[in-house]
């Protein structure tokens, strides 16, 4: 038999601001603002403490109004203090007068006056989604509410979209004993028809290995059973609170009721499976509300792009200092560099640029946005047209860029650098490739900026310097702009990458930086 059964006949739709026709359509909000109206559990496993965790774990912003203070732990409740109803209403008004309440989850309401206070506030504010978890029966089986309070709660259920009783609470609300799962479904249908609300009846108190739940809506002719085997744990404190607040959050996020129930149950079952790992208390411990999120997302924060850029730049501080002290850089700056080592450097750089442009073109092919595609493609074009023409003006001044420009044998350093870039490029990971390409932008721009500023001596700025035309290219404003763009694209990619992917990017960046140092060192 299908889990989704349509009843043969259904009563007329009950008027409710959260419905449109016979379909629940609460307003969809990006981050649902969900208010828990419930008691406080200082041990953190149930009540508003559990609700706030559940709301956050399911994508909402949680708020809490306290209906009762308890002295309890995982082994039981020792005392309960119920603040005056006037103070309860003051809490509710303080919230709703300042903050839009998208959904409400209601838990422990200690007496008739408290229930009527909440009822009156709901009538005034009319939040789009209301889920009520009726806290009526203690674990021992004792009734927690007197007859007047139970009657007031029955009236309050008419404000609900979904009510989430366990089997003992269902029996009280239905006004009759409940004998087994099939009878529970029948009682849920009776309650749904009387209250005009959906009923999520929970089978956790059944005996045996199965612990199903069911969503029954007699008004809309819906019955869906959610099967599930019992999870082997005693850490079940606050499961009802947690499920109902998760459900409220998902409903107002736009999920259909059956979908919201399925998702909330899947989250709760995941949290139950991780509950024993918390090791909280000596009784029935709490569920681990964030177990799945911790496992999938870890605890590390996501860094900002500018933080990543600063961290990576600092990571190669030693490489940068070593470049500054190289004989080639010092001789290039003070004009004492002989022509032959300079031409050797240019010849190796020409070989490098030819394949570097191909790697840039691969970055353009892999880039996820048109702006990034255009940037890397333009950089590839610039490497061939602008950079190589400058090299040819020194290497083959009479003929420009020809085969003779690339006549030198590649050094082991040049080959190693290009092999590194090619291996990254054809691995197909755009972000890692961008990180590998970045040092060629960044180290050259930084060096040029400081040469032009006179950090290596004033002579490097002299128009009569023997390598003045070459040194001017290091401080080219267009190249500096391209460098800033490359840093931004790579850092943004790193900021949204997983920690593992970000680590691969950083290793590629540091490896290329080390290759740059070796490349500057080979002429001398």
Legacy VTK file of the C-alpha trace (Angstrom):
# vtk DataFile Version 3.0
C-alpha trace
ASCII
DATASET POLYDATA
POINTS 524 float
0.000 0.000 0.000
1.277 3.500 -0.808
2.374 5.689 2.074
0.355 8.515 0.582
-3.364 7.812 0.860
-6.169 10.085 -0.210
-9.320 9.863 1.887
-12.510 9.253 -0.076
-14.219 12.339 1.305
-12.917 15.415 3.074
-14.613 18.261 4.943
-14.521 21.785 3.633
-11.338 23.797 3.996
-11.000 25.633 7.320
-10.209 29.323 7.002
-6.595 29.973 7.918
-4.261 32.750 6.750
-1.520 30.189 6.066
-3.593 28.422 3.405
-4.584 29.253 -0.119
-7.306 26.974 -1.374
-6.477 23.472 -0.198
-2.686 23.955 -0.414
-0.509 25.329 2.356
1.283 28.392 1.039
3.085 30.317 3.777
5.179 33.200 2.509
8.637 32.014 1.544
11.527 33.825 3.229
15.255 33.386 2.685
16.122 33.081 6.385
12.961 32.245 8.359
12.547 34.140 11.630
11.117 31.486 13.911
9.857 32.121 17.437
9.867 29.377 20.041
7.281 29.818 22.788
8.232 27.171 25.310
9.834 26.334 28.614
13.507 26.569 29.403
15.723 23.522 29.923
18.989 24.557 31.591
20.645 21.300 30.492
20.205 22.416 26.875
18.537 19.299 25.540
14.870 20.315 25.346
12.656 23.393 25.482
13.723 26.653 23.918
17.376 25.628 24.031
16.684 22.647 21.778
14.367 24.741 19.621
16.995 27.387 18.951
19.528 24.758 17.915
16.981 23.031 15.698
15.920 26.256 14.012
19.539 27.181 13.286
20.385 23.673 12.042
17.478 23.869 9.592
18.364 27.281 8.209
16.359 29.682 10.369
16.924 32.528 12.790
15.639 31.495 16.197
13.982 33.603 18.877
12.594 32.457 22.220
9.893 33.527 24.665
10.035 31.656 27.958
6.788 30.267 29.347
8.325 28.409 32.277
11.646 28.038 34.043
12.627 24.524 35.011
15.259 22.991 37.215
16.094 19.855 35.260
18.840 17.757 33.757
19.015 14.614 31.655
17.629 12.553 34.551
14.474 14.513 35.287
12.665 17.699 36.278
13.143 18.906 39.855
11.130 22.122 39.914
9.112 24.416 37.656
8.538 28.147 37.987
5.912 29.816 35.806
6.406 33.592 35.409
3.281 35.795 35.489
1.176 35.781 32.329
1.618 39.563 32.082
5.362 39.062 31.708
4.764 36.393 29.072
2.658 38.825 27.034
5.319 41.503 27.490
7.909 39.144 25.984
5.653 38.311 23.060
4.819 41.941 22.339
8.459 42.982 22.573
9.286 40.533 19.809
6.373 41.127 17.454
6.465 44.925 17.739
10.022 44.961 16.432
10.603 41.763 14.447
8.536 40.075 11.752
7.707 36.604 13.066
7.542 34.209 10.117
6.745 31.077 12.094
5.942 30.056 15.643
6.654 26.805 17.417
4.770 26.325 20.690
5.907 23.899 23.355
5.347 23.791 27.102
2.387 25.918 28.288
1.948 25.334 31.991
-1.626 26.414 32.727
-4.831 27.811 31.262
-3.855 31.451 31.811
-0.586 30.970 29.938
-2.389 29.172 27.098
-5.005 31.912 26.757
-2.276 34.578 26.754
-0.531 32.870 23.862
-3.882 32.375 22.097
-4.711 36.079 22.349
-1.290 37.057 21.011
-1.623 34.661 18.066
-5.015 36.155 17.262
-3.483 39.631 17.209
-0.284 38.855 15.299
-1.465 35.979 13.064
1.955 34.514 12.169
1.937 32.630 8.853
2.984 29.259 10.293
2.168 27.797 13.710
3.357 24.387 14.878
2.250 23.174 18.294
4.070 20.435 20.185
1.589 19.721 23.009
3.562 19.045 26.191
0.898 17.304 28.251
2.174 13.998 29.614
5.358 13.356 31.607
7.676 10.469 30.802
6.249 8.767 33.878
2.782 8.936 32.303
1.488 11.622 34.677
-0.728 14.367 33.210
1.017 17.749 33.329
-2.063 19.939 32.767
-5.285 20.211 34.713
-8.674 19.877 33.019
-9.065 23.634 32.465
-5.643 23.857 30.802
-6.349 20.844 28.618
-9.562 22.485 27.443
-7.739 25.738 26.683
-5.081 23.830 24.762
-7.741 22.108 22.658
-8.979 25.563 21.643
-5.421 26.733 20.923
-4.939 23.878 18.457
-7.314 25.697 16.093
-4.524 28.237 15.585
-2.113 25.538 14.428
-1.063 24.444 10.986
0.385 21.221 12.349
0.185 19.603 15.793
2.919 17.109 16.769
1.739 14.849 19.648
3.355 11.658 20.796
1.033 8.696 21.397
0.233 9.600 25.017
-0.525 13.207 24.097
-2.607 12.068 21.137
-4.771 9.984 23.474
-5.429 12.987 25.733
-6.226 15.289 22.806
-8.457 12.704 21.125
-10.248 12.055 24.414
-9.875 8.285 24.216
-7.258 5.544 24.624
-5.008 4.805 21.678
-4.275 1.140 21.090
-1.478 0.538 18.592
-0.343 2.273 15.430
-3.444 1.782 13.304
-5.597 3.199 16.086
-3.146 6.104 16.415
-3.728 6.978 12.760
-7.479 6.896 13.314
-7.175 9.081 16.421
-4.965 11.512 14.521
-7.607 11.797 11.837
-10.248 12.558 14.478
-8.037 15.219 16.055
-7.198 16.758 12.691
-10.870 17.065 11.790
-11.717 18.615 15.162
-8.841 21.109 15.169
-8.770 21.908 11.453
-5.012 21.286 11.487
-2.614 18.666 10.274
-1.430 16.153 12.852
2.054 14.683 12.842
1.614 11.666 15.083
4.901 10.265 16.382
5.471 6.579 16.906
8.598 6.764 18.988
6.771 5.323 21.996
5.716 2.200 20.126
7.292 -1.069 21.172
9.435 -2.964 18.706
12.134 -2.121 16.191
10.073 0.258 14.073
9.393 3.894 14.950
7.194 5.372 12.192
5.623 8.817 12.088
2.595 9.897 10.092
1.227 13.176 8.788
-2.569 13.130 8.804
-4.707 15.979 7.516
-8.397 15.111 7.518
-9.333 18.539 6.182
-7.266 18.083 3.030
-7.577 14.333 2.731
-3.938 13.555 3.313
-2.329 10.683 5.155
1.330 9.938 4.709
3.284 7.443 6.758
7.022 7.874 7.230
8.554 4.522 8.137
11.794 4.252 10.046
13.662 1.741 12.148
14.361 2.628 15.755
17.781 4.198 16.310
19.705 2.450 19.050
20.375 5.264 21.522
19.113 6.471 24.877
19.973 10.072 23.958
16.420 11.054 23.087
15.917 14.049 25.383
14.174 16.843 23.479
13.345 14.938 20.304
9.775 16.264 20.199
10.900 19.860 20.719
13.582 19.495 18.096
11.342 17.927 15.459
8.547 20.464 15.803
10.817 23.509 15.628
12.639 22.052 12.622
9.267 21.479 10.965
8.129 25.069 11.572
11.360 26.357 10.052
11.053 24.243 6.937
7.368 25.001 6.417
7.914 28.745 6.361
10.924 28.278 4.077
8.421 27.129 1.437
8.440 23.348 1.684
5.165 21.481 1.315
4.049 19.806 4.564
4.962 16.244 3.579
8.312 17.406 2.207
8.991 19.448 5.340
8.181 16.490 7.586
10.422 14.170 5.592
13.306 16.642 5.710
12.865 17.421 9.417
12.743 13.696 10.236
15.867 13.000 8.175
17.701 15.759 10.030
16.485 14.531 13.429
17.444 10.941 12.702
20.907 12.089 11.665
21.117 14.065 14.921
20.022 11.007 16.903
22.690 8.869 15.261
25.319 11.354 16.413
23.822 11.871 19.875
25.924 9.371 21.819
29.049 11.211 20.748
28.050 14.225 22.863
28.332 12.296 26.176
26.092 14.770 28.031
24.616 13.736 31.376
23.946 10.429 33.068
20.326 10.014 31.965
18.621 10.405 28.619
21.057 12.690 26.823
20.204 15.250 24.143
20.336 14.775 20.399
23.346 16.228 18.597
21.624 18.992 16.642
24.643 19.905 14.523
26.216 16.457 14.091
25.627 16.351 10.350
26.652 19.956 9.786
29.863 19.473 11.763
30.691 16.344 9.812
29.987 17.863 6.401
31.178 21.409 6.974
33.770 21.271 9.720
34.320 24.045 12.227
36.606 26.326 10.259
35.324 29.720 9.196
35.294 30.770 5.552
38.017 33.383 5.031
37.489 36.582 3.076
39.308 36.976 -0.253
41.474 39.787 1.106
42.430 37.624 4.091
43.491 34.818 1.764
45.552 37.187 -0.380
47.332 38.587 2.689
47.975 35.099 4.079
49.397 33.768 0.820
51.593 36.829 0.318
53.005 36.428 3.819
53.554 32.708 3.181
56.081 33.520 0.415
57.844 36.289 2.362
61.013 34.198 2.417
60.871 33.679 -1.346
60.338 37.388 -1.923
63.295 38.298 0.267
65.466 35.768 -1.553
64.509 37.277 -4.927
65.501 40.734 -3.672
68.966 39.469 -2.737
69.680 37.635 -5.993
72.795 38.880 -7.832
70.768 39.102 -11.044
68.178 41.461 -9.479
70.808 43.602 -7.751
72.955 43.890 -10.890
69.887 44.610 -13.016
68.917 47.429 -10.631
72.318 49.105 -10.391
73.151 48.694 -14.089
76.173 46.448 -13.579
74.571 43.391 -15.188
76.552 42.143 -18.185
74.733 41.861 -21.499
75.221 38.107 -21.908
73.427 37.012 -18.699
70.668 39.483 -19.498
70.190 38.034 -22.990
70.291 34.536 -21.514
67.482 35.523 -19.162
65.464 37.019 -22.037
65.942 33.921 -24.195
64.702 31.643 -21.409
61.823 34.008 -20.706
60.809 33.936 -24.382
60.623 30.147 -24.232
58.658 30.399 -21.013
56.190 32.966 -22.414
55.352 30.838 -25.443
54.010 27.976 -23.318
52.826 30.266 -20.520
50.433 31.845 -23.035
49.005 28.395 -23.782
48.425 27.811 -20.088
46.699 31.194 -19.811
44.486 30.182 -22.713
43.578 26.995 -20.840
42.606 29.138 -17.841
40.342 31.139 -20.152
38.756 27.901 -21.366
38.095 26.665 -17.837
36.960 29.997 -16.374
33.383 29.935 -15.013
32.376 33.488 -15.987
32.672 35.491 -19.170
34.624 38.226 -17.362
37.229 35.724 -16.176
37.362 34.104 -19.611
38.054 37.498 -21.173
40.693 38.365 -18.582
42.775 35.218 -19.000
42.387 35.297 -22.785
43.598 38.899 -22.855
46.544 37.949 -20.646
47.431 35.147 -23.084
47.247 37.568 -25.998
49.396 40.094 -24.139
52.050 37.487 -23.424
52.378 36.705 -27.128
52.009 40.177 -28.603
53.351 42.605 -26.028
55.838 40.636 -23.983
57.381 38.672 -26.846
57.780 41.778 -29.001
59.694 43.393 -26.161
61.903 40.308 -25.914
62.471 40.309 -29.663
63.602 43.948 -29.518
66.620 42.670 -27.564
67.060 39.155 -28.967
66.216 39.620 -32.657
65.951 43.404 -33.077
66.095 43.354 -36.870
63.473 40.674 -37.460
61.086 40.901 -34.517
59.459 37.741 -33.203
60.717 34.843 -35.330
61.774 31.245 -34.812
65.163 32.667 -33.921
63.615 34.264 -30.860
63.051 30.773 -29.496
66.365 29.305 -30.629
67.845 28.878 -27.151
67.848 25.504 -25.454
65.542 25.529 -22.450
67.324 25.317 -19.111
66.318 22.701 -16.557
64.756 25.497 -14.494
62.646 26.726 -17.405
61.513 23.191 -18.204
60.630 22.474 -14.575
58.550 25.643 -14.266
56.633 24.946 -17.467
56.106 21.306 -16.545
54.581 22.484 -13.260
52.192 24.884 -15.003
51.211 22.385 -17.682
50.494 19.657 -15.142
48.220 21.994 -13.202
46.557 23.356 -16.344
45.591 20.031 -17.787
44.398 18.723 -14.450
41.264 20.709 -15.256
40.903 22.583 -11.940
40.363 26.251 -12.760
40.922 27.543 -9.225
44.196 25.664 -8.752
45.395 26.812 -12.173
44.660 30.439 -11.322
46.668 30.082 -8.124
49.587 28.591 -10.067
49.537 31.483 -12.559
49.282 34.214 -9.940
52.976 34.531 -8.910
53.983 35.492 -12.442
51.668 38.497 -12.098
52.190 39.301 -8.464
55.951 38.898 -7.974
56.759 40.853 -11.135
54.359 43.668 -10.247
55.709 43.941 -6.712
59.301 43.937 -7.928
58.545 46.550 -10.578
56.733 48.782 -8.113
59.692 48.777 -5.754
62.292 49.198 -8.528
60.361 52.193 -9.779
60.090 53.589 -6.236
63.881 53.476 -5.830
63.967 50.725 -3.215
66.923 49.158 -5.049
68.713 52.464 -5.618
67.864 55.647 -7.474
69.745 54.599 -10.611
67.034 52.060 -11.481
64.785 55.061 -12.231
67.324 56.881 -14.427
66.375 57.127 -18.135
70.082 56.612 -18.951
70.108 53.221 -17.197
71.326 50.560 -19.701
68.177 48.513 -19.121
65.776 51.429 -18.684
63.299 50.233 -21.307
63.150 46.820 -19.684
62.794 48.134 -16.129
59.938 50.392 -17.242
57.868 47.337 -18.126
57.978 46.147 -14.523
56.056 49.225 -13.390
53.578 49.331 -16.276
50.205 50.583 -14.879
48.313 48.219 -17.189
50.234 45.244 -15.833
49.579 46.417 -12.276
45.846 46.582 -13.034
45.971 43.085 -14.512
47.778 41.899 -11.386
45.062 43.319 -9.135
42.427 41.552 -11.233
44.281 38.234 -11.093
44.637 38.479 -7.316
40.929 39.221 -6.974
39.767 36.327 -9.161
42.050 33.800 -7.489
41.308 34.975 -3.937
37.563 34.946 -4.603
37.811 31.397 -5.932
39.795 30.359 -2.867
37.261 31.956 -0.506
34.404 29.778 -1.752
36.481 26.617 -2.166
36.478 23.759 0.308
39.387 23.745 2.776
40.937 20.867 0.838
40.655 22.702 -2.491
41.971 25.907 -0.913
44.991 23.986 0.348
45.669 22.662 -3.154
45.471 26.213 -4.486
47.949 27.483 -1.917
50.406 24.672 -2.635
50.248 25.475 -6.362
50.789 29.171 -5.619
53.802 28.496 -3.395
55.294 26.052 -5.906
55.063 28.637 -8.709
56.605 31.252 -6.422
59.561 28.942 -5.782
59.909 28.417 -9.552
59.962 32.206 -10.020
62.850 32.469 -7.557
64.767 29.773 -9.416
64.041 31.462 -12.744
65.450 34.806 -11.546
68.518 33.013 -10.209
69.651 31.130 -13.354
71.335 33.989 -15.309
74.036 34.353 -12.646
LINES 1 525
524 0 1 2 3 4 5 6 7 8 9 10 11 12 13 14 15 16 17 18 19 20 21 22 23 24 25 26 27 28 29 30 31 32 33 34 35 36 37 38 39 40 41 42 43 44 45 46 47 48 49 50 51 52 53 54 55 56 57 58 59 60 61 62 63 64 65 66 67 68 69 70 71 72 73 74 75 76 77 78 79 80 81 82 83 84 85 86 87 88 89 90 91 92 93 94 95 96 97 98 99 100 101 102 103 104 105 106 107 108 109 110 111 112 113 114 115 116 117 118 119 120 121 122 123 124 125 126 127 128 129 130 131 132 133 134 135 136 137 138 139 140 141 142 143 144 145 146 147 148 149 150 151 152 153 154 155 156 157 158 159 160 161 162 163 164 165 166 167 168 169 170 171 172 173 174 175 176 177 178 179 180 181 182 183 184 185 186 187 188 189 190 191 192 193 194 195 196 197 198 199 200 201 202 203 204 205 206 207 208 209 210 211 212 213 214 215 216 217 218 219 220 221 222 223 224 225 226 227 228 229 230 231 232 233 234 235 236 237 238 239 240 241 242 243 244 245 246 247 248 249 250 251 252 253 254 255 256 257 258 259 260 261 262 263 264 265 266 267 268 269 270 271 272 273 274 275 276 277 278 279 280 281 282 283 284 285 286 287 288 289 290 291 292 293 294 295 296 297 298 299 300 301 302 303 304 305 306 307 308 309 310 311 312 313 314 315 316 317 318 319 320 321 322 323 324 325 326 327 328 329 330 331 332 333 334 335 336 337 338 339 340 341 342 343 344 345 346 347 348 349 350 351 352 353 354 355 356 357 358 359 360 361 362 363 364 365 366 367 368 369 370 371 372 373 374 375 376 377 378 379 380 381 382 383 384 385 386 387 388 389 390 391 392 393 394 395 396 397 398 399 400 401 402 403 404 405 406 407 408 409 410 411 412 413 414 415 416 417 418 419 420 421 422 423 424 425 426 427 428 429 430 431 432 433 434 435 436 437 438 439 440 441 442 443 444 445 446 447 448 449 450 451 452 453 454 455 456 457 458 459 460 461 462 463 464 465 466 467 468 469 470 471 472 473 474 475 476 477 478 479 480 481 482 483 484 485 486 487 488 489 490 491 492 493 494 495 496 497 498 499 500 501 502 503 504 505 506 507 508 509 510 511 512 513 514 515 516 517 518 519 520 521 522 523
